[in-house]
Amino acid sequence: MIMRKTIIKALIAVSILFASATVVSAQKNKSEVSVSVAGGLSTLDYEAAFGNHKNGTGGNFGIGYTYFISKNFGLNTGAEFSLYQAELTQDKFNNVSRSLVDASDGELYDFYSSVKSYKEKQNVTYMNIPLMVQFQSGEKNKLYAQAGVKLGIPVKGKYKSSASEMVNKGFFHDTENWGETQEFMGFGTFTDYSNNEDIRLRVVCFFSADFGMKWALADKLFLYTGAYLDYGLNDIVKDSRDQNFTKFGDTTEGLVPLNNSVLNSSIGYGSNTLTQTLSDRVIPVSIGLKVRLALGL
């Protein structure tokens, strides 16, 4: 609710600024249409409960429209497709899923899993809509700076996980016996484990800024070169983090052990409650270089 109110206020503020500036300005209306590419650090920023978090690279491609309300000020909008990547690795960890039910006889059991050489890669794509104020100064070639917000609409989120080895076994409550070889229940030793699934994402609001030089290539053709920053202001993971890291796929041959992403799950039980979330809030962040080719209208 708070995030929604913040986005609405930002949109209203930029709309008022646009309307006011248009009325006040006495100069002839001028505008630009542009295409842009950007790249550099483009990652998912989060604190992981274990392992090593590694930032990823990415960038964006976009089209834009700038309306100049005066010689030095303009308002910019458009659409950008942006890619964010990150990775997490962990040498070894254990997990348990308690009070599962054996479908064959209704007996309760606990599922224990030991994972070695775990790696998870996350890839997230957003369509970002900028609402920016541009300032420029100079004669033929100009210094420029932009600042404002971007509204990010999720397009796709994926995670790919792998492990060199996963050892699973179960402890049955009624008989007080261990099951270690029943592969139809997901028990046993699995080498070269892998999984590939979607991540459900929220709409995100960014603070955004970029600055650099605007080069006049011809009478109405301009090249912008500079640096940019996009910083997410809210958690993008839609699912709660009270899901167990270990889950199961049901096939004709029985249960297949799978896993949820570290971005939206927990491990460990105490008093039948998950005790350790694997990540805190996840924020998309980009910083790098940007090139924009603009045509004056």
C-alpha positions, 0 to 999 in steps of 0.5 A, spaced: 500 500 500 505 504 501 509 503 495 503 504 491 501 511 494 509 513 493 508 511 485 501 515 485 504 521 488 510 521 483 506 520 477 502 526 479 508 530 481 511 529 474 504 530 471 503 537 474 510 539 473 509 538 465 502 541 465 505 547 469 511 548 465 507 547 458 503 553 460 508 558 463 513 557 457 513 562 452 518 559 447 517 555 441 515 547 443 521 543 441 522 535 442 526 529 441 525 522 439 531 517 441 533 510 442 538 508 447 543 502 449 546 502 456 550 497 460 554 495 466 553 493 473 546 490 473 544 486 479 539 484 484 542 486 491 540 482 497 543 480 503 544 472 503 543 468 509 549 463 507 554 463 501 557 468 497 553 473 493 555 475 486 553 481 482 551 480 475 552 484 469 546 487 464 543 493 461 537 496 457 535 498 451 530 503 450 526 508 446 524 515 449 521 522 448 523 529 450 519 535 450 523 541 452 519 547 456 525 551 455 532 552 452 535 548 458 529 544 461 526 538 458 521 532 460 523 525 458 519 519 458 519 512 454 520 505 455 526 501 456 527 493 457 532 492 462 536 485 465 538 484 472 542 478 474 545 475 480 548 469 483 549 465 489 554 459 491 554 455 497 559 449 498 554 445 503 548 446 507 543 441 510 535 442 510 529 438 513 522 438 511 518 435 517 511 432 518 510 430 511 505 424 509 507 418 506 502 417 500 502 409 500 500 408 508 499 415 511 505 415 515 508 421 517 516 422 516 521 428 516 525 429 509 532 430 510 537 433 505 544 435 504 546 439 498 553 440 496 556 445 491 550 449 490 549 454 485 543 459 483 543 464 478 537 469 477 535 473 471 530 478 471 527 482 466 523 489 467 520 494 462 521 501 465 517 507 464 521 513 466 519 520 468 525 524 468 527 532 468 532 533 464 537 539 464 542 541 459 547 547 458 552 549 453 551 552 445 553 546 440 555 541 445 552 541 451 553 538 458 546 534 460 543 531 467 537 527 468 533 525 474 527 522 476 523 516 477 522 509 473 516 505 474 518 498 473 513 492 470 516 485 471 516 481 464 520 475 466 524 472 472 527 466 472 532 462 477 537 456 475 539 452 480 544 446 480 548 442 485 554 437 485 550 432 489 544 432 493 543 426 499 536 425 501 533 420 506 527 420 511 525 418 518 519 415 519 515 417 526 511 410 527 516 405 525 522 410 528 526 407 521 530 411 516 529 410 509 535 412 504 534 408 498 526 409 496 527 413 490 520 414 488 520 418 495 526 422 493 530 418 497 537 417 495 544 420 492 543 425 486 549 427 482 549 433 477 542 436 480 539 441 476 532 445 476 530 451 472 523 455 474 520 462 474 520 467 480 514 471 481 515 479 481 512 485 483 512 492 480 518 496 482 519 504 483 526 506 481 530 512 483 534 514 476 539 519 474 544 520 468 549 525 466 554 526 461 555 530 454 550 531 448 554 532 442 551 535 436 552 531 430 548 535 425 542 540 425 537 535 428 541 529 430 544 529 437 548 523 441 548 523 448 554 519 452 554 519 459 553 514 466 547 512 469 544 509 475 537 506 477 536 504 484 530 500 486 526 502 492 522 496 494 522 489 494 521 485 488 519 478 490 512 477 490 512 470 494 513 470 501 519 467 504 516 462 509 516 457 503 521 451 505 527 451 500 526 443 499 519 442 495 517 436 490 515 434 483 510 429 483 511 424 477 508 418 474 515 414 477 514 418 484 516 424 488 522 428 485 526 433 489 526 440 487 528 447 490 525 454 491 529 460 490 534 462 495 530 469 494 523 466 496 524 461 501 527 458 508 531 452 511 531 449 518 525 448 523 525 449 530 518 448 534 515 446 527 517 453 524 522 455 519 527 459 522 532 462 517 530 466 511 535 465 506 535 472 503 532 479 505 529 484 501 531 484 493 533 490 490 534 491 482 540 496 481 544 498 475 550 503 474 554 503 468 555 507 461 549 509 457 549 512 449 543 515 446 541 517 439 536 523 439 533 526 433 530 533 434 523 534 431 
